Amino acid sequence: MLRTLNISRNPIVLPLSGGVRGGIALLVPLLTFVLTSCSDFAEKQLTQISGQTMGTYYRISLVADDDIEEEQLKAAIENVLDQVNRQMSTYQQDSEITSFNQSNSTQWFSVSSDFAVVTAKAKQIYEQTQGRFDPTLGPLIDLWSFGADKKPVKTPSESEITQVAELFGGNKLDVRLDPAALKKSITDLRLDLSAIAKGFAVDKLAQLLETYQITNFLVDIGGELSARGRNLDGQLWRVGIEKPDPALNESIQQVVSITHKSIATSGSYRNFFEEDGVRYSHIIDPLTFRPIEHKLVSVSVIADDCMSADGYATALMVLGPEYGYEFALQYGLAVYMIEKQGDEFIVKTTPQMKPYME
């Protein structure tokens, strides 16, 4: 008999949403349900280790022997999470990303290898999307009142938009992997890896568990997920994607089964403000300088690594239902899109997603 082990809010982070709250992410809650069975798996048992990080929760479900040292493993897990925060949290004044953002230098700025790797991936998606995924969009996000500075909610004027338009752009950022360093071409450029760093942290925890020779686990940081092996009944890990309508009380739209894969979801239907009867999404399009206006409300991406799933889910939300779907086909992405048309939800999937669907 199936039962719900974890009911977890799936906060999706957008470089297009600006800030970071208590860690790496300003959260946009979507719901993801992790479903597992409760029969036995040889002589193993299901263990859960959880805590708080990056402004949200982390939860690790693992199938292992009963002699696992949970306290030792939890300490190692939190050490990894602390390290990612020290590298990429814009809320930590002593983090690498804060130091880079505060620097007025336009010369190469030395950073850790992990920080460079994540930035390089963000820059790659920026180039693939022709600038629609932009990890330097902070000034525009702040202007639209979705940043971390808690500005009063308001619609900016055209002149205000024009003033900040020159302060961002992924083309103003260079990345070098060896030796690891970043370089900006304007002194005011700010980097925000919120749409991708949480997924990277999931990957780092998966790597950690593998060093402990744990082969069956599900890592979950605020709804960004990575699975290995099998759950307690020997079956694949089952993850539910929420129907994007808060009025439906956490209803599941689709269940997918994964192993040795990661999944991330991005959406627009929870974080917004309204002014004069107009709803403004927190997802900003760098091409128009304004919140997205299309009807795509949720995108889930399955990929080999969670960093990629995280970044591409956000990118597709910006691109929208038509261009986003074409992009997903071009790059062979496993994608589950939900578009709202009137009172109905229309689902579109790429062929690569279908093998994971039940």
C-alpha positions in Angstrom: 0.0 0.0 0.0 1.4 3.4 -0.9 1.6 6.2 1.5 2.9 9.7 1.5 6.1 10.0 3.4 7.0 13.6 2.6 4.7 16.4 1.7 7.2 19.1 0.8 6.9 22.7 -0.4 8.9 23.0 -3.6 10.2 26.6 -3.5 11.7 27.5 -6.9 14.3 30.1 -7.0 14.7 32.5 -9.8 17.6 34.7 -10.7 14.7 36.5 -12.2 13.2 36.8 -8.8 16.1 38.5 -7.1 16.7 38.0 -3.5 17.8 35.5 -1.1 16.1 34.9 2.2 18.1 33.4 5.0 20.4 31.8 2.6 20.5 31.3 -1.1 16.9 31.6 -2.1 13.9 33.8 -2.1 11.3 31.1 -2.3 8.4 30.6 -4.6 6.4 27.7 -3.1 5.2 25.0 -5.4 4.3 21.7 -3.9 6.0 18.5 -4.6 5.0 15.2 -3.1 7.4 12.3 -2.6 5.6 9.0 -2.5 7.1 5.8 -1.3 5.9 2.4 -0.3 6.3 0.8 3.1 7.2 -2.8 2.4 10.7 -4.1 3.2 13.9 -3.8 1.1 15.9 -6.9 2.3 17.1 -6.0 5.8 17.3 -2.2 5.1 15.3 0.5 6.7 14.2 4.0 5.7 16.0 6.8 7.5 15.3 10.5 7.2 17.7 13.3 8.0 16.3 16.8 7.9 17.0 20.4 8.9 17.0 24.0 7.7 19.1 25.6 5.0 19.0 28.3 2.4 15.8 29.8 3.7 14.0 26.4 3.4 14.2 22.8 4.5 16.4 19.9 3.5 15.2 16.3 3.8 17.2 13.2 2.9 15.5 9.9 2.7 17.8 6.9 2.5 17.5 3.2 2.5 20.5 1.8 4.4 21.6 -0.6 7.2 20.3 0.2 10.7 23.9 0.8 11.9 24.3 4.1 10.0 25.8 6.9 12.1 23.0 9.4 11.6 24.6 12.2 13.7 27.9 11.9 11.9 26.2 11.9 8.5 24.0 14.9 9.5 27.1 16.9 10.5 28.7 16.1 7.2 25.5 17.1 5.3 25.3 20.4 7.1 29.0 21.1 6.5 28.4 20.8 2.8 25.4 23.1 2.9 27.3 25.6 5.0 30.1 25.6 2.4 27.7 26.2 -0.5 26.2 29.1 1.5 29.7 30.5 2.1 30.3 30.5 -1.6 26.9 31.6 -3.1 24.6 33.1 -0.5 23.9 36.8 -1.2 22.6 37.1 2.4 26.0 36.2 3.9 28.2 39.3 4.1 31.3 37.1 4.1 30.4 34.9 1.2 32.3 34.7 -2.0 29.4 36.0 -4.1 28.9 39.0 -1.8 32.6 39.9 -2.0 32.5 39.6 -5.8 29.3 41.8 -6.0 30.9 44.4 -3.7 34.1 44.6 -5.6 34.7 47.5 -8.0 37.4 45.7 -9.8 37.0 44.7 -13.5 40.0 42.4 -13.3 39.8 38.6 -12.7 38.4 37.9 -9.2 39.6 34.6 -7.7 36.8 32.3 -6.5 36.4 28.6 -5.4 36.1 25.9 -8.1 32.5 25.1 -7.2 31.5 28.8 -7.4 33.1 29.0 -10.9 31.4 25.8 -12.0 27.9 27.0 -11.0 28.5 30.4 -12.6 29.7 28.8 -15.8 26.5 26.7 -16.0 24.4 29.9 -15.5 26.4 31.6 -18.2 25.9 28.7 -20.5 22.1 28.7 -20.1 22.2 32.5 -20.6 23.9 32.0 -23.9 21.7 29.1 -25.0 18.6 31.2 -24.2 20.0 34.3 -25.9 19.9 36.2 -22.6 16.4 35.1 -21.4 18.0 33.4 -18.3 20.1 36.1 -16.7 21.9 35.6 -13.4 22.8 39.3 -13.3 19.2 40.6 -13.4 19.2 41.8 -9.7 18.7 45.6 -10.4 15.6 45.0 -12.5 14.2 42.5 -10.0 14.7 45.1 -7.2 13.0 47.7 -9.3 9.9 45.5 -9.7 9.8 45.0 -5.9 10.7 41.3 -5.9 14.2 41.8 -4.6 15.6 41.2 -1.1 15.6 44.9 -0.2 11.8 44.8 0.7 11.0 47.8 -1.5 7.4 49.0 -1.5 5.4 47.1 -4.1 4.9 49.3 -7.2 5.1 49.3 -10.9 8.3 51.1 -12.1 8.1 53.9 -14.6 9.7 53.7 -18.1 12.5 56.1 -17.0 13.3 54.0 -14.0 13.5 50.9 -16.2 15.8 52.8 -18.6 18.1 53.8 -15.7 18.8 50.2 -14.6 18.9 48.6 -18.1 22.6 49.2 -18.3 23.4 47.6 -14.9 22.8 44.0 -15.8 23.6 41.5 -18.6 25.3 38.1 -18.6 27.4 39.3 -21.5 29.1 41.6 -19.0 30.3 38.6 -17.0 33.2 36.2 -17.8 34.0 32.9 -16.1 37.3 31.0 -15.9 37.5 27.5 -14.5 41.3 27.1 -14.2 42.3 28.9 -12.2 38.8 29.6 -11.0 37.9 33.3 -11.3 35.2 35.7 -12.4 35.4 39.0 -14.1 32.9 41.8 -14.7 33.1 44.5 -17.4 31.2 47.1 -15.3 31.8 47.8 -11.6 28.1 47.7 -10.7 27.4 44.2 -12.0 25.8 41.9 -9.4 25.6 38.1 -9.6 22.7 36.1 -8.2 22.8 32.3 -8.6 19.5 31.7 -6.8 18.0 29.8 -9.8 20.7 27.3 -9.9 22.7 27.1 -6.6 20.1 25.2 -4.7 20.1 22.5 -7.4 23.9 22.5 -7.1 23.6 21.9 -3.4 21.4 18.9 -4.0 24.1 17.5 -6.3 26.8 18.1 -3.7 24.7 16.2 -1.1 24.2 13.3 -3.5 27.9 13.1 -4.1 28.5 13.1 -0.3 26.1 10.2 0.2 27.9 8.2 -2.4 31.2 8.7 -0.6 29.5 7.0 2.4 28.6 4.1 0.0 24.9 4.9 0.3 23.3 3.9 -3.0 19.6 4.3 -2.4 18.4 7.8 -1.4 16.4 10.8 -2.3 17.8 14.3 -1.6 15.3 17.1 -1.3 16.2 20.8 -0.7 13.0 22.8 -0.8 11.6 20.7 -3.5 14.6 20.3 -5.7 15.2 16.6 -5.8 17.8 14.0 -6.8 17.3 10.3 -6.6 19.6 7.3 -6.6 18.8 3.6 -6.4 15.4 2.5 -5.1 13.0 3.3 -2.3 12.2 0.9 0.5 10.1 -1.5 -1.5 12.7 -1.7 -4.2 10.8 0.4 -6.7 11.8 3.7 -8.2 11.4 6.9 -6.3 8.0 8.4 -7.1 7.6 12.2 -7.1 4.3 14.1 -7.6 4.1 17.4 -9.5 1.4 19.7 -8.0 -1.5 21.0 -10.0 -0.7 24.7 -10.1 -3.9 26.0 -8.4 -3.7 26.8 -4.6 -7.5 26.5 -4.5 -7.2 22.8 -5.2 -5.6 22.1 -1.9 -2.3 20.6 -2.9 -3.7 18.3 -5.6 -1.2 16.2 -7.6 -1.2 16.8 -11.3 1.3 14.1 -12.3 3.4 11.4 -10.7 6.8 10.6 -12.2 9.2 7.8 -11.2 12.9 8.5 -11.2 16.3 7.0 -10.2 19.8 8.4 -11.0 18.0 11.5 -12.1 17.1 14.9 -10.7 13.9 17.0 -11.0 13.2 20.7 -10.4 10.0 22.8 -10.9 9.5 26.5 -11.6 6.2 28.3 -11.5 4.6 31.7 -11.6 1.3 31.3 -9.8 2.2 31.9 -6.1 4.6 34.9 -6.1 3.1 38.0 -7.6 1.6 41.4 -6.7 -1.4 43.2 -8.0 -1.8 46.9 -8.8 -4.8 48.5 -10.4 -6.3 45.1 -11.2 -3.2 43.9 -13.0 -1.2 40.9 -11.7 2.6 41.1 -12.0 4.5 37.8 -11.8 7.9 37.7 -10.0 9.4 36.1 -13.1 10.9 39.0 -15.1 11.8 38.7 -18.8 15.1 40.4 -19.5 14.0 41.0 -23.1 11.0 43.1 -22.2 12.2 44.3 -18.8 8.8 43.3 -17.4 7.1 40.4 -15.7 6.1 37.5 -18.1 2.6 37.8 -19.6 2.2 34.4 -21.2 0.0 31.6 -19.8 2.7 29.1 -18.8 2.3 28.6 -15.0 4.6 25.6 -14.2 7.6 23.8 -15.7 9.2 20.6 -14.4 12.5 19.4 -15.8 14.2 16.0 -15.3 17.9 16.0 -15.9 21.1 14.0 -14.9 22.0 16.7 -12.4 19.9 19.0 -10.3 21.8 22.1 -11.1 20.8 21.7 -14.8 17.2 20.8 -13.9 17.0 23.9 -11.7 18.4 26.3 -14.2 16.5 25.0 -17.2 13.1 25.0 -15.3 13.5 28.7 -14.7 14.7 29.4 -18.2 11.7 27.7 -19.7 9.3 29.7 -17.5 10.8 32.9 -19.0 10.7 31.6 -22.6 7.0 30.6 -22.3 4.9 27.8 -23.8 5.9 28.1 -27.4 9.5 29.2 -27.4 10.2 27.2 -24.2 8.9 24.0 -25.8 10.9 24.5 -28.9 14.0 25.1 -26.8 13.3 21.9 -24.8 13.1 19.9 -28.0 16.2 21.5 -29.4 18.3 20.5 -26.3 16.6 17.2 -25.7 15.2 18.1 -22.3 12.7 16.0 -20.4 10.0 18.7 -19.7 6.5 18.7 -18.2 4.7 22.1 -18.9 1.4 23.3 -17.5 -0.3 26.1 -19.3 -3.5 27.8 -17.9 -6.1 28.5 -20.6 -9.2 30.0 -19.0 -10.2 27.7 -16.1 -8.4 24.7 -17.6 -4.8 23.4 -17.3 -3.3 22.3 -20.6 -0.3 19.9 -20.3 2.5 19.6 -22.8 5.4 17.2 -22.5 8.5 16.5 -24.5 9.1 12.9 -25.7 12.0 12.7 -23.2 9.6 13.1 -20.3 7.1 10.4 -21.2 9.2 7.4 -19.9 9.1 8.9 -16.4 5.3 9.4 -16.3 2.8 6.9 -14.8 
